[in-house]
């Protein structure tokens, strides 16, 4: 296992709002780009706003990961302490 600091795309959804998925991104710009693409797909069509419960956030976090960069564990923070803002 390896430890590194990466930009992580965090996906929160459900009632109550909770962290459900997360992925490692190479840079802040890649993370924000992925976030925008997902938000556009959620809005769909020509709608200007998304009224659902899913929230996305890009945060720089220290994580333990395997050789394929799958997150094994968050370092210095509990997933339940992460917020979408």
Long-range contacts (C-beta under 8 A, 24 or more apart in sequence): 1-64, 1-65, 1-66, 1-72, 2-64, 2-65, 2-66, 2-67, 3-62, 3-63, 3-64, 3-65, 3-75, 4-62, 4-63, 4-65, 5-60, 5-61, 5-62, 5-63, 6-60, 6-61, 6-63, 6-65, 6-69, 7-31, 7-58, 7-59, 7-60, 8-58, 8-59, 8-60, 8-61, 8-63, 8-71, 9-34, 9-35, 9-56, 9-57, 9-58, 10-56, 10-57, 10-58, 10-59, 10-82, 10-84, 11-54, 11-55, 11-56, 12-54, 12-55, 12-56, 12-57, 12-83, 12-84, 13-52, 13-53, 13-54, 13-55, 14-53, 15-53, 17-53, 17-55, 17-84, 18-80, 19-79, 19-80, 19-82, 22-71, 22-79, 23-71, 24-63, 24-65, 24-69, 24-70, 24-71, 25-58, 28-58, 28-60, 31-58, 32-58, 55-84, 55-85, 56-84, 57-82, 57-83, 57-84, 57-85
